[in-house]
Amino acid sequence: MHMTDDALLTATLSRAAFLLVFLTVVLSQLHERFLWHWLSALIGSSLGTALMAQFPVDGEPGLALGLATYLLFMISLIGSWSGVRLFYRRRVDPRLLGAIILLPLLIYTVLDLFQVALNYRRFVITLACTLPACLTVFEILRPASERLFSPIVVALAFIAYAVALAGTGVALLLNLTPPTQEAVNYPSFAVDRVASILVYFGYIAMAGERANRALRQQAETDQLTGLANRHGAQRALNRLETARTTGAEGVRTSVLLADVDHFKRINDTYGHEVGDSVIVAVAARLRGAVRDGDVAVRWGGEEFLVLLPATDATAAQVIAERLRDAVIHTPVHADGHDIPVTLSIGIAEATSEGETLSAAIVSADRALYRAKRQGRDRVCLDTTQSDEITISSAS
């Protein structure tokens, strides 16, 4: 089997076709930095493959041609790695990227000047290419805030790249392969024919999956506060109901329903822009009071809902008091005014006796109404769940 010029031409043309398709994805999401890094990876790979067609079958290319080709392939692999880091919202250090790209080329140049055997020089480049392939796999498989399916395909492709490159490197180091261009490149080239398709279509799938999730998140997020809206709350309710059924979140789940006291008076006195500032400030206090895994929702207007998985009414009261205390002790500063704000909060608990979370929200609303009626700035537990009314207030 021979790695012919026709095969190199086919690989180059296929990358050019991928490049045109991927360019439309980039242009549709210009703000996504990870797409630009992947685009640079595709361009580097396409140009590198085109230059490789100029390599002699036997022996080695000229130093300038070899360095230019290896530089383009390093840019391709590093662009893939940095793009994946940005995709997962991880920081990218340009100095580190530059060092990983240029250091192997510098070592290759020094070895060439000292006329070190060609196998060892190519081993340096092969090892340098293996590193970003492994790093890309690591970035995809390490824990992330969101778990997508499409990156797994890309990870599998880069595992194949890493294995092929590492195998080639070992063969070069141990002089198990003759230093011809065909012998050195064929294993990696054969893997590349399949893996490159998985990588580039995987990138398109990743971009599409991220865009779809972003649209869904936007549809489920309140634009003023950044909390979940009613649509997002419904999805969370469905998830928690399923978890309660299977026992994954614990049987007892509580809900809080909080309302800003005298909000109409705030709007009438200071204006709606100040009223919005009050809503945003209360939402911020709410985020600080709840725990990881709790779901905070802007339920409507000046009303907020909190879903508390695996939490009984007693623990929910502690959270409610923490929220009420955070609000009352920190006036909202807006438009030159320090506006005192208080909350009325109702609590209800969904137990193992068949009560749904939707029914618990109705119960919490009942408790909230009682808190309002009894003077506001207090926490009330739904009386249908206890023989005794539980009320706390600042007074």
C-alpha positions in Angstrom: 0.0 0.0 0.0 1.3 3.4 -0.9 0.4 6.9 0.3 0.0 8.3 -3.2 -0.3 11.9 -4.4 -3.9 11.1 -5.3 -4.6 10.1 -1.6 -3.0 13.4 -0.4 -5.1 15.3 -3.0 -8.3 13.6 -1.8 -7.5 14.5 1.8 -6.8 18.1 0.9 -10.0 18.4 -1.1 -12.1 16.8 1.7 -10.6 19.3 4.2 -11.4 22.2 1.8 -15.0 20.9 1.6 -15.2 20.7 5.4 -13.7 24.2 5.6 -16.5 25.7 3.5 -19.2 23.9 5.5 -17.6 24.9 8.8 -17.2 28.5 7.7 -21.0 28.8 7.5 -21.3 27.6 11.1 -18.7 30.2 12.2 -20.5 33.0 10.4 -23.8 32.1 12.0 -22.2 32.3 15.5 -19.5 35.0 15.2 -19.4 35.7 18.9 -18.3 32.1 19.8 -14.5 32.2 20.2 -14.1 28.4 20.2 -15.4 28.3 16.6 -12.6 30.6 15.4 -10.0 28.3 17.1 -11.5 25.3 15.4 -11.6 27.2 12.1 -7.8 27.9 12.4 -7.4 24.1 13.2 -9.2 23.2 10.0 -7.2 25.8 7.9 -3.9 24.6 9.4 -4.7 21.0 8.7 -5.8 21.7 5.1 -2.7 23.7 4.3 -0.4 21.2 6.0 -1.9 18.4 4.0 -1.4 20.4 0.8 2.3 21.1 1.6 2.9 17.4 2.5 2.2 16.6 -1.2 5.4 18.4 -2.0 7.5 16.1 0.3 9.9 13.7 -1.5 8.9 10.0 -1.2 12.4 9.0 0.0 14.6 11.1 2.2 13.5 14.4 3.8 12.1 17.7 2.7 14.0 20.9 2.8 14.2 22.5 6.3 11.9 25.4 5.3 9.2 23.1 3.8 9.4 20.7 6.7 9.1 23.4 9.3 6.2 25.1 7.5 4.3 21.9 7.2 4.9 20.8 10.8 4.0 24.4 12.0 0.6 24.1 10.2 -0.1 20.7 11.7 0.8 21.9 15.2 -1.5 24.9 14.7 -4.2 22.5 13.7 -3.8 20.3 16.8 -3.3 23.2 19.2 -6.3 25.0 17.7 -8.5 22.0 18.4 -7.3 21.8 22.0 -7.7 25.5 22.7 -11.1 25.5 21.0 -12.3 22.6 23.2 -11.1 24.6 26.3 -13.0 27.6 25.2 -16.1 25.5 24.4 -16.1 24.4 28.1 -15.5 28.0 29.2 -12.0 27.4 30.4 -9.2 29.9 30.2 -6.7 29.8 27.4 -3.2 31.2 27.8 -1.8 32.4 24.4 1.7 32.3 25.7 1.3 28.6 26.6 -0.1 27.9 23.1 2.7 29.7 21.4 5.3 27.8 23.5 3.8 24.4 22.7 3.7 25.2 18.9 7.2 26.8 18.6 9.4 24.9 21.0 9.3 21.6 19.1 10.1 23.4 15.8 13.0 25.1 17.5 14.3 21.8 18.8 13.8 20.3 15.3 15.8 23.2 13.8 18.7 22.8 16.3 18.8 19.0 15.7 18.9 19.6 11.9 21.8 22.0 12.3 23.7 19.4 14.2 22.7 16.8 11.6 21.0 14.5 14.1 19.5 11.4 12.5 16.2 12.1 10.7 14.3 9.5 12.8 15.1 11.4 16.0 14.1 14.8 14.5 10.8 13.4 13.4 10.3 11.8 16.8 10.4 15.3 18.3 7.6 16.5 16.0 5.6 13.3 16.5 5.8 13.6 20.2 4.8 17.3 20.1 1.8 16.4 18.0 0.8 13.6 20.4 0.6 16.1 23.4 -2.2 18.3 22.1 -4.2 15.3 20.9 -4.0 13.8 24.4 -4.8 17.2 26.0 -7.9 17.5 23.8 -9.2 14.1 25.0 -8.5 15.2 28.6 -10.5 18.4 28.2 -13.5 16.6 26.8 -13.5 13.8 29.5 -12.8 15.9 32.5 -15.8 16.9 34.7 -17.8 19.8 33.2 -20.8 21.9 34.2 -22.7 20.6 31.2 -22.4 17.1 29.7 -23.0 16.9 26.0 -23.0 13.8 23.8 -21.3 15.1 20.6 -17.9 15.7 22.2 -17.5 12.0 22.9 -17.2 11.4 19.1 -14.4 14.0 18.9 -12.7 12.4 21.9 -12.7 9.0 20.2 -11.2 10.5 17.1 -8.4 12.2 19.1 -7.7 9.0 21.0 -7.1 7.3 17.6 -4.8 10.2 16.6 -2.9 9.9 19.9 -2.4 6.2 19.5 -1.3 6.4 15.9 1.1 9.3 16.6 2.5 7.6 19.7 3.0 4.4 17.8 4.8 6.2 15.0 7.0 8.0 17.6 8.0 4.8 19.3 8.8 3.2 15.9 11.0 6.2 15.0 12.8 6.3 18.4 13.6 2.6 18.2 14.5 2.7 14.5 11.8 0.2 13.7 10.8 2.0 10.5 12.9 3.4 7.6 13.1 7.2 7.5 11.1 7.5 4.3 8.2 9.9 4.1 5.8 7.1 3.3 6.9 4.8 6.2 6.7 7.7 8.7 3.4 9.2 7.7 1.3 6.2 6.5 0.0 5.1 9.9 -1.0 8.6 11.0 -2.4 9.3 7.5 -4.5 6.2 7.5 -6.1 7.1 10.8 -6.5 10.7 9.7 -8.7 9.7 6.8 -11.4 8.5 9.2 -10.6 10.5 12.3 -10.7 13.9 10.5 -14.3 13.3 9.4 -15.3 12.5 13.0 -13.5 15.5 14.3 -14.9 18.1 11.9 -18.4 16.9 11.8 -18.1 16.4 15.6 -17.2 20.1 15.9 -20.3 21.1 13.9 -22.4 18.8 16.1 -20.9 20.4 19.3 -21.6 23.9 18.0 -25.2 22.9 17.1 -25.8 21.2 20.5 -24.4 24.2 22.4 -26.6 26.6 20.3 -29.7 24.5 21.0 -29.0 24.4 24.7 -28.4 28.2 24.7 -31.7 28.8 23.0 -33.5 26.5 25.5 -31.7 28.2 28.4 -32.7 31.6 27.1 -36.3 30.5 26.8 -36.2 29.2 30.4 -34.5 32.2 31.9 -36.0 35.5 33.2 -34.2 38.2 31.3 -34.3 40.8 34.2 -32.9 38.6 37.0 -31.2 35.7 35.3 -33.2 33.3 37.4 -35.4 30.6 35.9 -38.8 31.7 34.6 -42.0 29.7 34.8 -41.1 27.7 31.8 -37.7 26.7 33.3 -39.5 26.0 36.6 -41.8 23.6 35.0 -38.9 21.6 33.6 -37.2 21.6 37.0 -40.5 20.5 38.6 -40.8 17.6 36.2 -37.2 16.6 36.9 -37.7 16.8 40.7 -40.9 14.8 40.5 -39.1 12.1 38.7 -36.3 12.1 41.2 -38.8 11.9 44.1 -40.5 9.0 42.5 -37.2 7.1 42.1 -35.9 8.3 45.5 -32.9 10.0 43.9 -33.5 13.3 45.6 -35.1 12.0 48.8 -38.8 11.8 49.4 -39.3 15.1 51.2 -39.1 18.2 49.0 -40.0 21.7 50.1 -41.0 24.9 48.3 -40.7 28.6 49.3 -42.9 31.3 47.8 -41.6 34.8 48.6 -43.2 38.1 47.7 -41.7 41.6 48.0 -43.8 43.6 50.5 -45.5 46.8 49.4 -43.9 46.5 45.9 -46.6 48.6 44.3 -45.8 51.4 46.7 -42.1 51.2 45.7 -43.1 51.5 42.0 -45.5 54.4 42.6 -43.0 56.3 44.8 -39.7 55.8 42.9 -40.7 54.6 39.4 -40.6 51.3 37.5 -36.8 51.5 36.9 -36.2 51.5 40.6 -38.7 48.8 41.0 -36.7 46.7 38.5 -33.6 47.4 40.5 -35.3 46.1 43.7 -36.3 42.9 41.9 -32.7 42.4 40.6 -31.3 43.0 44.2 -33.8 40.6 45.8 -32.8 38.0 43.1 -29.2 38.4 44.0 -29.9 38.0 47.7 -31.9 34.9 46.8 -28.9 33.3 45.0 -26.8 33.9 48.1 -29.3 32.3 50.4 -30.0 29.1 48.5 -27.7 26.0 48.2 -26.3 24.3 45.2 -29.0 22.1 43.7 -31.8 24.4 44.8 -33.8 26.0 42.0 -34.6 29.7 42.3 -37.4 31.1 40.0 -38.9 34.4 39.3 -42.4 33.2 39.6 -44.0 36.4 38.3 -43.8 40.2 39.0 -42.3 40.6 42.5 -42.9 36.9 43.5 -40.1 34.3 43.7 -40.3 30.5 44.0 -37.5 28.3 45.4 -37.6 24.5 45.0 -35.6 22.7 47.8 -34.9 19.0 46.9 -34.4 16.6 49.8 -35.4 19.2 52.3 -38.1 19.1 55.0 -40.1 22.0 56.3 -37.7 22.7 59.3 -34.7 23.0 57.0 -36.7 25.1 54.6 -37.5 27.5 57.4 -33.8 28.0 58.1 -33.2 28.9 54.4 -36.3 31.2 54.4 -35.1 33.0 57.4 -31.7 33.4 55.9 -33.2 35.0 52.8 -35.6 37.2 54.7 -32.7 38.4 57.0 -30.4 39.1 54.0 -33.1 41.3 52.4 -34.2 43.3 55.4 -30.6 44.1 56.6 -29.4 45.3 53.2 -31.4 48.2 51.7 -31.5 48.5 48.0 -29.5 51.5 46.7 -31.0 52.7 43.4 -31.3 56.1 41.8 -29.7 57.8 44.8 -32.2 56.2 47.3 -31.7 53.6 50.0 -34.9 51.7 49.8 -35.8 49.3 52.7 -37.2 46.0 51.4 -38.9 43.2 53.3 -40.2 39.8 52.2 -43.1 37.7 53.1 -42.5 34.0 52.6 -44.7 30.9 52.6 -43.4 27.4 53.0 -44.9 24.0 52.2 -43.5 20.5 52.1 -44.3 17.7 49.7 -44.1 14.4 51.6 -44.2 10.8 50.8 -48.0 10.7 51.1 -48.6 11.4 47.4 -48.6 15.2 47.4 -47.1 16.6 44.2 -44.8 19.6 44.0 -47.5 21.5 42.2 -49.8 20.9 45.1 -47.1 22.0 47.5 -46.8 25.3 45.6 -50.5 25.9 46.1 -50.0 25.2 49.8 -47.0 27.6 49.9 -49.1 30.3 48.3 -51.7 29.8 51.0 -49.0 30.3 53.6 -47.7 33.4 51.8 -51.2 34.9 51.8 -51.4 34.3 55.6 -47.9 35.9 56.1 -49.2 39.0 54.2 -52.4 39.1 56.2 -50.6 38.9 59.5 -48.4 41.9 59.0 -45.8 41.0 56.3 -42.0 40.6 56.8 -42.4 37.0 58.1 -42.2 33.3 57.3 -45.2 31.1 57.6 -45.6 27.4 57.2 -48.7 25.9 55.6 -51.1 25.1 58.4 -52.6 22.0 56.7 -49.2 20.3 57.2 -48.8 21.1 60.9 -51.0 21.1 63.9 -49.5 24.4 64.9 -48.9 27.6 62.8 -45.2 28.3 62.4 -44.6 32.0 62.1 -41.5 34.1 62.5 -41.0 37.8 61.9 -38.6 40.7 62.7 -41.0 42.0 65.3 
